[in-house]
Amino acid sequence: MNILNLKDEPQHLPILASWHHAEWLHLNPEGSLEDRIEKMGLYLSDDPIPSTFIYVDQNRLIGSAAVIEHDMDTHKELSPWLASVYVHPECRNRGIGSKLVRHVMQYIHQIGFSELYLFTEDQVSFYSSLGWVSVSEETYRKADVTVMKTTIRATNPH
């Protein structure tokens, strides 16, 4: 499998942080790249949450997906969250994002959670195709977003 925990491959953190910073700067305009690297450094601990999973192919970083306690400061009642789903533009539309999302879903089930949340500006159909449902539509940090949820059930081994 090409999906690894970032804590086991920390050399990828600077480039991943730069991708995330460029992609989501509009949601955190006051934050610097250095702030993002420092925050993502917290994901390198042995704690199950937060964790970032990366997709690597032949030692080349391709994408990421994370699980964090809270992703919206307006919804502290919801936890945990899928966050930072990103695939490098050259590698999109190959199923890598779906693999990363499914990996996080399986991971949170293994650590004892049955629900997972996310918010997205423009990927509702992608997440819907993976079984997520819309919870609400709202404005968050001046962006129109959809809050979504999935319920993970144990799979039947037979």
PyMOL CGO cylinders between C-alpha atoms (Angstrom):
from pymol import cmd
from pymol.cgo import CYLINDER

trace = [
    CYLINDER, 0.00, 0.00, 0.00, 1.18, 3.49, -0.78, 0.3, 1, 1, 1, 1, 1, 1,
    CYLINDER, 1.18, 3.49, -0.78, -0.57, 5.15, 2.18, 0.3, 1, 1, 1, 1, 1, 1,
    CYLINDER, -0.57, 5.15, 2.18, 1.71, 5.91, 5.09, 0.3, 1, 1, 1, 1, 1, 1,
    CYLINDER, 1.71, 5.91, 5.09, 1.47, 7.86, 8.32, 0.3, 1, 1, 1, 1, 1, 1,
    CYLINDER, 1.47, 7.86, 8.32, 3.28, 11.18, 8.03, 0.3, 1, 1, 1, 1, 1, 1,
    CYLINDER, 3.28, 11.18, 8.03, 4.86, 10.54, 11.44, 0.3, 1, 1, 1, 1, 1, 1,
    CYLINDER, 4.86, 10.54, 11.44, 6.79, 7.68, 9.81, 0.3, 1, 1, 1, 1, 1, 1,
    CYLINDER, 6.79, 7.68, 9.81, 7.84, 9.84, 6.83, 0.3, 1, 1, 1, 1, 1, 1,
    CYLINDER, 7.84, 9.84, 6.83, 8.40, 13.31, 8.37, 0.3, 1, 1, 1, 1, 1, 1,
    CYLINDER, 8.40, 13.31, 8.37, 10.71, 14.40, 5.56, 0.3, 1, 1, 1, 1, 1, 1,
    CYLINDER, 10.71, 14.40, 5.56, 7.55, 15.05, 3.52, 0.3, 1, 1, 1, 1, 1, 1,
    CYLINDER, 7.55, 15.05, 3.52, 6.15, 17.61, 5.98, 0.3, 1, 1, 1, 1, 1, 1,
    CYLINDER, 6.15, 17.61, 5.98, 7.66, 20.79, 4.45, 0.3, 1, 1, 1, 1, 1, 1,
    CYLINDER, 7.66, 20.79, 4.45, 6.39, 20.14, 0.92, 0.3, 1, 1, 1, 1, 1, 1,
    CYLINDER, 6.39, 20.14, 0.92, 3.00, 18.94, 2.18, 0.3, 1, 1, 1, 1, 1, 1,
    CYLINDER, 3.00, 18.94, 2.18, 2.66, 22.03, 4.36, 0.3, 1, 1, 1, 1, 1, 1,
    CYLINDER, 2.66, 22.03, 4.36, 3.47, 24.24, 1.37, 0.3, 1, 1, 1, 1, 1, 1,
    CYLINDER, 3.47, 24.24, 1.37, 0.77, 22.50, -0.73, 0.3, 1, 1, 1, 1, 1, 1,
    CYLINDER, 0.77, 22.50, -0.73, -1.80, 22.88, 2.05, 0.3, 1, 1, 1, 1, 1, 1,
    CYLINDER, -1.80, 22.88, 2.05, -0.81, 26.49, 2.66, 0.3, 1, 1, 1, 1, 1, 1,
    CYLINDER, -0.81, 26.49, 2.66, -1.28, 27.40, -1.01, 0.3, 1, 1, 1, 1, 1, 1,
    CYLINDER, -1.28, 27.40, -1.01, -4.58, 25.49, -1.28, 0.3, 1, 1, 1, 1, 1, 1,
    CYLINDER, -4.58, 25.49, -1.28, -6.27, 26.79, 1.87, 0.3, 1, 1, 1, 1, 1, 1,
    CYLINDER, -6.27, 26.79, 1.87, -4.62, 30.14, 2.57, 0.3, 1, 1, 1, 1, 1, 1,
    CYLINDER, -4.62, 30.14, 2.57, -7.94, 31.90, 1.88, 0.3, 1, 1, 1, 1, 1, 1,
    CYLINDER, -7.94, 31.90, 1.88, -9.44, 30.14, 4.94, 0.3, 1, 1, 1, 1, 1, 1,
    CYLINDER, -9.44, 30.14, 4.94, -6.50, 31.16, 7.17, 0.3, 1, 1, 1, 1, 1, 1,
    CYLINDER, -6.50, 31.16, 7.17, -5.19, 34.39, 5.63, 0.3, 1, 1, 1, 1, 1, 1,
    CYLINDER, -5.19, 34.39, 5.63, -3.38, 35.46, 8.79, 0.3, 1, 1, 1, 1, 1, 1,
    CYLINDER, -3.38, 35.46, 8.79, -1.34, 32.24, 8.94, 0.3, 1, 1, 1, 1, 1, 1,
    CYLINDER, -1.34, 32.24, 8.94, 2.16, 31.84, 7.56, 0.3, 1, 1, 1, 1, 1, 1,
    CYLINDER, 2.16, 31.84, 7.56, 3.77, 28.78, 6.02, 0.3, 1, 1, 1, 1, 1, 1,
    CYLINDER, 3.77, 28.78, 6.02, 5.97, 28.54, 9.12, 0.3, 1, 1, 1, 1, 1, 1,
    CYLINDER, 5.97, 28.54, 9.12, 2.83, 28.49, 11.32, 0.3, 1, 1, 1, 1, 1, 1,
    CYLINDER, 2.83, 28.49, 11.32, 1.38, 25.68, 9.22, 0.3, 1, 1, 1, 1, 1, 1,
    CYLINDER, 1.38, 25.68, 9.22, 4.58, 23.63, 9.41, 0.3, 1, 1, 1, 1, 1, 1,
    CYLINDER, 4.58, 23.63, 9.41, 4.63, 24.08, 13.18, 0.3, 1, 1, 1, 1, 1, 1,
    CYLINDER, 4.63, 24.08, 13.18, 0.97, 23.07, 13.51, 0.3, 1, 1, 1, 1, 1, 1,
    CYLINDER, 0.97, 23.07, 13.51, 1.42, 20.05, 11.25, 0.3, 1, 1, 1, 1, 1, 1,
    CYLINDER, 1.42, 20.05, 11.25, 4.40, 19.02, 13.37, 0.3, 1, 1, 1, 1, 1, 1,
    CYLINDER, 4.40, 19.02, 13.37, 1.88, 18.18, 16.09, 0.3, 1, 1, 1, 1, 1, 1,
    CYLINDER, 1.88, 18.18, 16.09, 0.56, 15.43, 13.79, 0.3, 1, 1, 1, 1, 1, 1,
    CYLINDER, 0.56, 15.43, 13.79, 3.85, 13.55, 14.14, 0.3, 1, 1, 1, 1, 1, 1,
    CYLINDER, 3.85, 13.55, 14.14, 3.12, 12.29, 17.66, 0.3, 1, 1, 1, 1, 1, 1,
    CYLINDER, 3.12, 12.29, 17.66, 1.95, 8.81, 18.63, 0.3, 1, 1, 1, 1, 1, 1,
    CYLINDER, 1.95, 8.81, 18.63, -1.50, 10.16, 19.49, 0.3, 1, 1, 1, 1, 1, 1,
    CYLINDER, -1.50, 10.16, 19.49, -4.16, 8.72, 17.16, 0.3, 1, 1, 1, 1, 1, 1,
    CYLINDER, -4.16, 8.72, 17.16, -5.69, 12.18, 16.63, 0.3, 1, 1, 1, 1, 1, 1,
    CYLINDER, -5.69, 12.18, 16.63, -4.42, 14.28, 14.96, 0.3, 1, 1, 1, 1, 1, 1,
    CYLINDER, -4.42, 14.28, 14.96, -2.83, 12.11, 12.27, 0.3, 1, 1, 1, 1, 1, 1,
    CYLINDER, -2.83, 12.11, 12.27, -1.98, 12.78, 8.67, 0.3, 1, 1, 1, 1, 1, 1,
    CYLINDER, -1.98, 12.78, 8.67, -1.77, 10.04, 6.08, 0.3, 1, 1, 1, 1, 1, 1,
    CYLINDER, -1.77, 10.04, 6.08, 0.17, 10.52, 2.89, 0.3, 1, 1, 1, 1, 1, 1,
    CYLINDER, 0.17, 10.52, 2.89, 0.10, 8.78, -0.46, 0.3, 1, 1, 1, 1, 1, 1,
    CYLINDER, 0.10, 8.78, -0.46, 3.61, 8.14, -1.72, 0.3, 1, 1, 1, 1, 1, 1,
    CYLINDER, 3.61, 8.14, -1.72, 4.55, 6.55, -5.04, 0.3, 1, 1, 1, 1, 1, 1,
    CYLINDER, 4.55, 6.55, -5.04, 8.20, 5.60, -5.60, 0.3, 1, 1, 1, 1, 1, 1,
    CYLINDER, 8.20, 5.60, -5.60, 9.22, 7.92, -2.77, 0.3, 1, 1, 1, 1, 1, 1,
    CYLINDER, 9.22, 7.92, -2.77, 7.31, 10.81, -4.38, 0.3, 1, 1, 1, 1, 1, 1,
    CYLINDER, 7.31, 10.81, -4.38, 4.67, 12.57, -2.28, 0.3, 1, 1, 1, 1, 1, 1,
    CYLINDER, 4.67, 12.57, -2.28, 1.33, 12.56, -4.11, 0.3, 1, 1, 1, 1, 1, 1,
    CYLINDER, 1.33, 12.56, -4.11, -1.36, 13.50, -1.59, 0.3, 1, 1, 1, 1, 1, 1,
    CYLINDER, -1.36, 13.50, -1.59, -2.72, 13.56, 1.93, 0.3, 1, 1, 1, 1, 1, 1,
    CYLINDER, -2.72, 13.56, 1.93, -5.71, 13.18, 4.21, 0.3, 1, 1, 1, 1, 1, 1,
    CYLINDER, -5.71, 13.18, 4.21, -5.85, 13.89, 7.94, 0.3, 1, 1, 1, 1, 1, 1,
    CYLINDER, -5.85, 13.89, 7.94, -8.03, 13.18, 10.90, 0.3, 1, 1, 1, 1, 1, 1,
    CYLINDER, -8.03, 13.18, 10.90, -8.25, 15.97, 13.47, 0.3, 1, 1, 1, 1, 1, 1,
    CYLINDER, -8.25, 15.97, 13.47, -10.35, 16.67, 16.53, 0.3, 1, 1, 1, 1, 1, 1,
    CYLINDER, -10.35, 16.67, 16.53, -11.97, 19.86, 15.20, 0.3, 1, 1, 1, 1, 1, 1,
    CYLINDER, -11.97, 19.86, 15.20, -11.80, 21.55, 11.81, 0.3, 1, 1, 1, 1, 1, 1,
    CYLINDER, -11.80, 21.55, 11.81, -14.39, 24.29, 12.30, 0.3, 1, 1, 1, 1, 1, 1,
    CYLINDER, -14.39, 24.29, 12.30, -14.23, 26.50, 15.36, 0.3, 1, 1, 1, 1, 1, 1,
    CYLINDER, -14.23, 26.50, 15.36, -17.98, 27.06, 14.89, 0.3, 1, 1, 1, 1, 1, 1,
    CYLINDER, -17.98, 27.06, 14.89, -18.73, 23.34, 15.39, 0.3, 1, 1, 1, 1, 1, 1,
    CYLINDER, -18.73, 23.34, 15.39, -16.77, 22.23, 18.44, 0.3, 1, 1, 1, 1, 1, 1,
    CYLINDER, -16.77, 22.23, 18.44, -19.59, 19.79, 19.20, 0.3, 1, 1, 1, 1, 1, 1,
    CYLINDER, -19.59, 19.79, 19.20, -18.64, 17.67, 16.18, 0.3, 1, 1, 1, 1, 1, 1,
    CYLINDER, -18.64, 17.67, 16.18, -15.62, 15.37, 16.23, 0.3, 1, 1, 1, 1, 1, 1,
    CYLINDER, -15.62, 15.37, 16.23, -13.49, 13.91, 14.70, 0.3, 1, 1, 1, 1, 1, 1,
    CYLINDER, -13.49, 13.91, 14.70, -12.99, 15.56, 11.29, 0.3, 1, 1, 1, 1, 1, 1,
    CYLINDER, -12.99, 15.56, 11.29, -11.54, 14.50, 7.98, 0.3, 1, 1, 1, 1, 1, 1,
    CYLINDER, -11.54, 14.50, 7.98, -9.30, 17.35, 6.82, 0.3, 1, 1, 1, 1, 1, 1,
    CYLINDER, -9.30, 17.35, 6.82, -6.52, 18.27, 4.42, 0.3, 1, 1, 1, 1, 1, 1,
    CYLINDER, -6.52, 18.27, 4.42, -7.58, 15.95, 1.62, 0.3, 1, 1, 1, 1, 1, 1,
    CYLINDER, -7.58, 15.95, 1.62, -5.22, 16.95, -1.14, 0.3, 1, 1, 1, 1, 1, 1,
    CYLINDER, -5.22, 16.95, -1.14, -3.85, 15.30, -4.27, 0.3, 1, 1, 1, 1, 1, 1,
    CYLINDER, -3.85, 15.30, -4.27, -1.15, 16.97, -6.34, 0.3, 1, 1, 1, 1, 1, 1,
    CYLINDER, -1.15, 16.97, -6.34, -2.79, 18.40, -9.51, 0.3, 1, 1, 1, 1, 1, 1,
    CYLINDER, -2.79, 18.40, -9.51, -0.71, 16.19, -11.83, 0.3, 1, 1, 1, 1, 1, 1,
    CYLINDER, -0.71, 16.19, -11.83, -2.08, 13.07, -10.12, 0.3, 1, 1, 1, 1, 1, 1,
    CYLINDER, -2.08, 13.07, -10.12, -5.77, 13.90, -9.77, 0.3, 1, 1, 1, 1, 1, 1,
    CYLINDER, -5.77, 13.90, -9.77, -8.62, 11.80, -11.17, 0.3, 1, 1, 1, 1, 1, 1,
    CYLINDER, -8.62, 11.80, -11.17, -6.77, 8.52, -10.57, 0.3, 1, 1, 1, 1, 1, 1,
    CYLINDER, -6.77, 8.52, -10.57, -8.65, 7.40, -7.43, 0.3, 1, 1, 1, 1, 1, 1,
    CYLINDER, -8.65, 7.40, -7.43, -5.94, 8.50, -5.02, 0.3, 1, 1, 1, 1, 1, 1,
    CYLINDER, -5.94, 8.50, -5.02, -8.20, 10.92, -3.13, 0.3, 1, 1, 1, 1, 1, 1,
    CYLINDER, -8.20, 10.92, -3.13, -10.82, 8.18, -2.71, 0.3, 1, 1, 1, 1, 1, 1,
    CYLINDER, -10.82, 8.18, -2.71, -8.18, 5.79, -1.36, 0.3, 1, 1, 1, 1, 1, 1,
    CYLINDER, -8.18, 5.79, -1.36, -6.98, 8.39, 1.13, 0.3, 1, 1, 1, 1, 1, 1,
    CYLINDER, -6.98, 8.39, 1.13, -10.51, 9.19, 2.33, 0.3, 1, 1, 1, 1, 1, 1,
    CYLINDER, -10.51, 9.19, 2.33, -11.38, 5.50, 2.72, 0.3, 1, 1, 1, 1, 1, 1,
    CYLINDER, -11.38, 5.50, 2.72, -8.14, 4.95, 4.62, 0.3, 1, 1, 1, 1, 1, 1,
    CYLINDER, -8.14, 4.95, 4.62, -9.01, 7.66, 7.15, 0.3, 1, 1, 1, 1, 1, 1,
    CYLINDER, -9.01, 7.66, 7.15, -12.54, 6.27, 7.47, 0.3, 1, 1, 1, 1, 1, 1,
    CYLINDER, -12.54, 6.27, 7.47, -11.16, 2.81, 8.24, 0.3, 1, 1, 1, 1, 1, 1,
    CYLINDER, -11.16, 2.81, 8.24, -8.60, 4.27, 10.61, 0.3, 1, 1, 1, 1, 1, 1,
    CYLINDER, -8.60, 4.27, 10.61, -11.11, 6.20, 12.72, 0.3, 1, 1, 1, 1, 1, 1,
    CYLINDER, -11.11, 6.20, 12.72, -13.30, 3.09, 12.92, 0.3, 1, 1, 1, 1, 1, 1,
    CYLINDER, -13.30, 3.09, 12.92, -10.31, 1.09, 14.17, 0.3, 1, 1, 1, 1, 1, 1,
    CYLINDER, -10.31, 1.09, 14.17, -9.65, 3.64, 16.92, 0.3, 1, 1, 1, 1, 1, 1,
    CYLINDER, -9.65, 3.64, 16.92, -13.26, 3.52, 18.10, 0.3, 1, 1, 1, 1, 1, 1,
    CYLINDER, -13.26, 3.52, 18.10, -15.26, 6.16, 16.24, 0.3, 1, 1, 1, 1, 1, 1,
    CYLINDER, -15.26, 6.16, 16.24, -18.33, 5.54, 14.08, 0.3, 1, 1, 1, 1, 1, 1,
    CYLINDER, -18.33, 5.54, 14.08, -18.87, 9.07, 12.72, 0.3, 1, 1, 1, 1, 1, 1,
    CYLINDER, -18.87, 9.07, 12.72, -16.61, 11.46, 10.88, 0.3, 1, 1, 1, 1, 1, 1,
    CYLINDER, -16.61, 11.46, 10.88, -17.21, 15.03, 9.70, 0.3, 1, 1, 1, 1, 1, 1,
    CYLINDER, -17.21, 15.03, 9.70, -15.75, 17.31, 7.04, 0.3, 1, 1, 1, 1, 1, 1,
    CYLINDER, -15.75, 17.31, 7.04, -16.42, 20.58, 5.32, 0.3, 1, 1, 1, 1, 1, 1,
    CYLINDER, -16.42, 20.58, 5.32, -15.88, 21.31, 1.67, 0.3, 1, 1, 1, 1, 1, 1,
    CYLINDER, -15.88, 21.31, 1.67, -16.30, 24.28, -0.61, 0.3, 1, 1, 1, 1, 1, 1,
    CYLINDER, -16.30, 24.28, -0.61, -16.64, 22.41, -3.89, 0.3, 1, 1, 1, 1, 1, 1,
    CYLINDER, -16.64, 22.41, -3.89, -16.30, 18.64, -3.53, 0.3, 1, 1, 1, 1, 1, 1,
    CYLINDER, -16.30, 18.64, -3.53, -19.78, 17.60, -2.37, 0.3, 1, 1, 1, 1, 1, 1,
    CYLINDER, -19.78, 17.60, -2.37, -20.30, 15.16, -5.25, 0.3, 1, 1, 1, 1, 1, 1,
    CYLINDER, -20.30, 15.16, -5.25, -16.91, 13.52, -4.62, 0.3, 1, 1, 1, 1, 1, 1,
    CYLINDER, -16.91, 13.52, -4.62, -17.68, 12.90, -0.96, 0.3, 1, 1, 1, 1, 1, 1,
    CYLINDER, -17.68, 12.90, -0.96, -21.28, 11.90, -1.70, 0.3, 1, 1, 1, 1, 1, 1,
    CYLINDER, -21.28, 11.90, -1.70, -19.94, 9.20, -4.00, 0.3, 1, 1, 1, 1, 1, 1,
    CYLINDER, -19.94, 9.20, -4.00, -18.05, 7.81, -0.99, 0.3, 1, 1, 1, 1, 1, 1,
    CYLINDER, -18.05, 7.81, -0.99, -21.18, 7.67, 1.19, 0.3, 1, 1, 1, 1, 1, 1,
    CYLINDER, -21.18, 7.67, 1.19, -21.03, 11.06, 2.90, 0.3, 1, 1, 1, 1, 1, 1,
    CYLINDER, -21.03, 11.06, 2.90, -24.22, 13.09, 3.43, 0.3, 1, 1, 1, 1, 1, 1,
    CYLINDER, -24.22, 13.09, 3.43, -24.71, 16.84, 3.72, 0.3, 1, 1, 1, 1, 1, 1,
    CYLINDER, -24.71, 16.84, 3.72, -25.45, 18.14, 7.20, 0.3, 1, 1, 1, 1, 1, 1,
    CYLINDER, -25.45, 18.14, 7.20, -25.63, 21.87, 6.50, 0.3, 1, 1, 1, 1, 1, 1,
    CYLINDER, -25.63, 21.87, 6.50, -24.63, 24.63, 4.14, 0.3, 1, 1, 1, 1, 1, 1,
    CYLINDER, -24.63, 24.63, 4.14, -23.14, 27.71, 5.72, 0.3, 1, 1, 1, 1, 1, 1,
    CYLINDER, -23.14, 27.71, 5.72, -20.57, 30.47, 5.42, 0.3, 1, 1, 1, 1, 1, 1,
    CYLINDER, -20.57, 30.47, 5.42, -17.30, 29.77, 7.21, 0.3, 1, 1, 1, 1, 1, 1,
    CYLINDER, -17.30, 29.77, 7.21, -14.44, 32.26, 7.17, 0.3, 1, 1, 1, 1, 1, 1,
    CYLINDER, -14.44, 32.26, 7.17, -16.08, 34.08, 4.24, 0.3, 1, 1, 1, 1, 1, 1,
    CYLINDER, -16.08, 34.08, 4.24, -16.38, 30.87, 2.19, 0.3, 1, 1, 1, 1, 1, 1,
    CYLINDER, -16.38, 30.87, 2.19, -19.56, 29.00, 1.31, 0.3, 1, 1, 1, 1, 1, 1,
    CYLINDER, -19.56, 29.00, 1.31, -19.11, 25.45, 2.60, 0.3, 1, 1, 1, 1, 1, 1,
    CYLINDER, -19.11, 25.45, 2.60, -21.05, 22.25, 3.02, 0.3, 1, 1, 1, 1, 1, 1,
    CYLINDER, -21.05, 22.25, 3.02, -20.63, 20.34, 6.27, 0.3, 1, 1, 1, 1, 1, 1,
    CYLINDER, -20.63, 20.34, 6.27, -20.82, 16.60, 5.67, 0.3, 1, 1, 1, 1, 1, 1,
    CYLINDER, -20.82, 16.60, 5.67, -20.89, 13.46, 7.78, 0.3, 1, 1, 1, 1, 1, 1,
    CYLINDER, -20.89, 13.46, 7.78, -20.37, 9.76, 7.31, 0.3, 1, 1, 1, 1, 1, 1,
    CYLINDER, -20.37, 9.76, 7.31, -21.26, 6.88, 9.57, 0.3, 1, 1, 1, 1, 1, 1,
    CYLINDER, -21.26, 6.88, 9.57, -18.81, 4.00, 9.49, 0.3, 1, 1, 1, 1, 1, 1,
    CYLINDER, -18.81, 4.00, 9.49, -20.21, 0.59, 10.26, 0.3, 1, 1, 1, 1, 1, 1,
    CYLINDER, -20.21, 0.59, 10.26, -18.23, -2.55, 10.91, 0.3, 1, 1, 1, 1, 1, 1,
    CYLINDER, -18.23, -2.55, 10.91, -17.83, -4.55, 7.75, 0.3, 1, 1, 1, 1, 1, 1,
    CYLINDER, -17.83, -4.55, 7.75, -18.93, -8.14, 7.64, 0.3, 1, 1, 1, 1, 1, 1,
    CYLINDER, -18.93, -8.14, 7.64, -15.83, -10.34, 7.22, 0.3, 1, 1, 1, 1, 1, 1,
    CYLINDER, -15.83, -10.34, 7.22, -17.81, -12.99, 5.29, 0.3, 1, 1, 1, 1, 1, 1,
]
cmd.load_cgo(trace, "trace")
